[in-house]
Amino acid sequence: MAAKVKSPVYLILICLLLSSGTSWGQYEVSSGIDISYPLLTNKYTKKLNYGQLSFGLRAGIAYKPPETQFFPILNVSLGRCRLPLLQLNQNVAALNFNYINVMLNENFILRFPTSEVFIYGGIGFTNLNRKTLVFTGPGYSNLEATIDSVKDVTNLFPAMNIGLEYNYGESAGKDLYITMGLNFQYIMLLADRNNYYLSVRQSSINNVPYSASFSGDVIAPSFYLAIHYLLHHNKKSKMYL
């Protein structure tokens, strides 16, 4: 599934790069790290804290004509996250995922004498590749669970995001600079998909069957740092990294 997700990303990148030979614009490529705290709400779990602090990597490429205030950017981020599946008293059965986020955003630049603020929003998709099932909570060490089966499996989910990025001080307008940003992403976990059937065992008690649907609404706030570097390949076009 991961290979299928990357194909449209590479196609967009190739199209952007091929257009550099005839365009008078410039390209901005960025890379960085982020910290996020995803929250999932549905009828199967109400607990907000289940050890879900996540770390990831991010990269982006933008086409930005000179002196523009609006420009598009393709952002890709990847890492590992944790989302809840089922709440049992004070304990939560949670799923660890490898994720890939692909977002096409529109940026608006606010320029100040000594700083810049980028405000953006856009749509895209998230790929969630399940890795492990874990328990969190005060009694998690006494619980064991196995996934018996999963029906109607879906790994791709629609997503949207809004955010802002801040560039302050002497680095504003320079070839090399670091920005900090805040991002809020929404992921729609489709209903009637990813239905899990579990067997849960506590101490010496026999296995108890449970079922839950991995569905609902994910809100994932994140903080990130990104580094940008300007590569001058001709007088009228520039490349950022």
HELIX and SHEET records of a PDB file:
HELIX    1   1 ALA A    2  LEU A   18  1                                  17    
HELIX    2   2 SER A   19  GLY A   21  5                                   3    
HELIX    3   3 TYR A  140  ASN A  142  5                                   3    
HELIX    4   4 GLY A  169  SER A  171  5                                   3    
SHEET    1   A 9 LEU A  39  THR A  41  0                                        
SHEET    2   A 9 GLY A 216  HIS A 232 -1                                        
SHEET    3   A 9 TYR A  27  SER A  36 -1                                        
SHEET    4   A 9 SER A  54  TYR A  63 -1                                        
SHEET    5   A 9 PHE A  70  LEU A  88 -1                                        
SHEET    6   A 9 ASN A  91  PHE A 112 -1                                        
SHEET    7   A 9 SER A 115  THR A 136 -1                                        
SHEET    8   A 9 LEU A 156  TYR A 168 -1                                        
SHEET    9   A 9 LEU A 176  LEU A 189 -1                                        
SHEET    1   B 3 LEU A  39  THR A  41  0                                        
SHEET    2   B 3 GLY A 216  HIS A 232 -1                                        
SHEET    3   B 3 LYS A 238  TYR A 240 -1                                        
SHEET    1   C 3 LEU A 143  LYS A 151  0                                        
SHEET    2   C 3 ASN A 195  GLN A 202 -1                                        
SHEET    3   C 3 VAL A 208  SER A 213 -1                                        
END                                                                             
